[in-house]
Amino acid sequence: MSNILMLSFYDLPHYLKNCFLYCSAFPEDYLIKRKRIVRLWVAEGFIEERDGMTMEDIAEQYLNELVLRNLLHAGKRNNWERLKSFCMHDLVREMAISISKKQKFCSAQK
């Protein structure tokens, strides 16, 4: 199972890897709010600028891509089907924590 998860990570485009690993810093089973993570990713400099789009819109695209790849689990949605919150599955989080430690990205407690 872990090999499949690792393949999923290594298959990510470079611009999504830091965003994904950053989510592992949140506690287990924690519902992360979309607005919060979008602002944090922008503040950390993980978002690549694109013409005609705000940094927040790009960050939301990154988030939706991670959900579509099943690396993040969609939680609540608003009336317009826009993601309000999400979480990280325990096994995925453990893998992300392991990668984060190896890459000296961040440190989180299991």
Buried (B, 14 or more C-beta within 10 A) or exposed (E): EEEEBEEBBEEBEEEBBBBBBBBBBBEBEBEBBBEEBBBBBBEEEBBEEEEEEEBBEBBBBBBBBBBEBEBBBBBEEEEEEEBEBBBBBEEBBBBBBBBBEEEEBBEBEE
